[in-house]
């Protein structure tokens, strides 16, 4: 019996050299896609997330349409805050019922009780895995502790996070509750069939490198040690200086996503991180905004990007998961998404 999962993605996780990388985009099942739009016309966003059958149907759309190698759990990273009792609505953007402070944190339910309210994610992962062809892989995701905290305190991921940075004692107390919940949630998604779980830490790029080491790297290390080889990490806007912590060079971390500001040729060559080559998968990083270009100019830009990486050779590109610098943006032309997937396979055939 054949093993379940995409061979190219599993090679990337195991750092086995290969000519053609697997293809996976963040936010590949989202507002730009007609499949999602048709479901959204009939159901509100929370229903799409919390009904496992609907969530699995949303996740399947880009697999069936664009033939991505990897699917991702369709959900939202803020549900752990709701599970702790903060309330959550989408109008259409997310709104919590209050801003976190010491008094409200003390009223949080236990991580075990909160985890019961997130079981729909594990069930959605299970149904998605059942629907996926055997040769496709599945990943899950959770929000990073700093990103969850900034949203709990400020209600958004905008600006310099000044209010959150003034509440570091509250953040540490928040992590004492959140990390145990994330561990339970990650375990649930892995049981559902996810091969790896990504931590999306959108707000962490707003931290200076020293503060990043102090308050982000520690919680990340706690999670990677609990699930060695099963946790990936992505934070928009981080730089090489953020990645000096040993957690980013440990085999316990499955891999890293890099936004479009990085030159992957330098990442692969070890020119960054004091000559340290990546130890896990490398996901990224074509500029998602360039998918809005007219077809001819888009192909020209994409071809230049891909041929530059092809010139490194398969051995040097070990671990690469071809994707975007960030997620697919609303309004992105579907034709360019489809064409980019095709181009990756043509260039690296």
Secondary structure by P-SEA (a helix, b strand, c coil): ccccccaaaaaaaacccccbbbbbbccccccccaaaaaaaaccccccccccaaaaaaaaacccccccccccccccccaaaaaaaccbbbbcccccccccccaaaaaacccaaaaaaaaaaaaaaaaaaaaaccccbbbbbbbbcaaaaaaaaacccccccaaaaaacaaaaaaaaaacaaaaaaaaaaaaaacccbbbbbccccccccaaaaacccaaaaaaaaaaccccbbbbbccccccccccccccccccccccccccccaaaaaacccccccccccbbbbccccccccccaaaaaaaaaaaaaaaaaacccccccccccccccccccccaaaaaaaaaaaaaaac
